[in-house]
Amino acid sequence: MGLSKPFRPLPLLGGGHRQTLAGHFARSRLSWSRSTEDVIVDAPDRVKLLLRVSWQDGPRHQKPALVLLHGLEGCDYSGYILSAGELACRAGYHVIRMNLRGCGDALRVCPILYNAGVSRDLLAVMEWVSSQVSQAFILGFSLGANVTLLSLARHRAALPRQVIGAVAVSPPLDLAAVADALDRPRNTMYRQYFLRRLRASYRRRQNLLPDLYEHGVERDCHNLWGYDELITARYAGYQGAADYYARSSAGPVVVNIDRPTLILSAGDDPLIPTESVTRWPIATQVRREMIDTGGHVGFVADSGAPGFFWAAERAIDFLDECLKR
């Protein structure tokens, strides 16, 4: 691919809310038509992870692989995943669409709760991917971007040498700051959207694992702090939401990343305060790009990626640069 163009919002789509919503709707009707293989990967603590893999033709080691990781309550068929995956396929990458624990169709494989700190799950996936190819990358979005950065930093000694770079789009580097931002009146729509989906997701798991998850506890969750206090922290072994946020936020550890990594964020992201992204020291291998506008996983502009997804194009260009080093 060529060098991505500077980000210029489509007409009338400047501003964080417009970009966020336009990105969602522009990609909501995308589908996946490429040949796909379902792969189950075992992770620690008897976790099983569902991958949707689309291989390029020819010997696998001759093409790089890209693992795509979704955000909160997303899955392998989220619009931004499908857009970035299609662009990566066109660019010659094997594409692996990873589902976090119990997300999407992975619910039937392993119906347990995920969270922003499950970095060992991604490590297990990258170990499997690296057994198939000679070069591999990670592209994470939102919560998946946080998991990506955590894995790169926490497990840098354990990550296979085949993993040579990563991109994190709209990462919540300070989870507490994001939970606070969702409580602001102007973000009521997003708070209600995520809470509705989180409660439904918990109920599906509770129905499948009634001996593990308490019935009805989700009804007492009125914001993200409450959900993470009563559910996430409780079942993931944290002492509370504050402990979960402190131990699972990638911001404090991005300075430890030792592979080429792009952090791509928007200054008008309604969910992620700018200061919560920019205040962390970064390693020499990390490039941080703050775009003035773009919203949360929006970045709606003229682009070769389906759904006008400029961030996908920027990500693939960065990974192509890594391949040339």
Buried (B, 14 or more C-beta within 10 A) or exposed (E): BEEBBEBEBBEEBBBBBBBBBBBBEBBEEBEBEEEBEEBEBEBEEEBBBBBBBBBBEEEEEEBBBBBBBBBBBBBBBBBBBBBBBBBBBEBBBBBBBBBBBBBBBBBEBBBBBBBBBBBBBBBBBBBBBBEBBBBBBBBBBBBBBBBBBBBBBBBBEEBBEBBBBBBBBBBBBBBBBBBBBBEEEEBEEBBEBBBEEBBEBBBEBBEBEEEEBBEEBBEEBEBBBBBBBBBBBBBBEBEBBBBBBBBBBBBBBBEBBBBBBBBBBBBBBBBBBEEBBBEBEBBEEBBBEBBEBBBBBBBBBEBBBBBBBBBBBBBBBBBBBBEEE
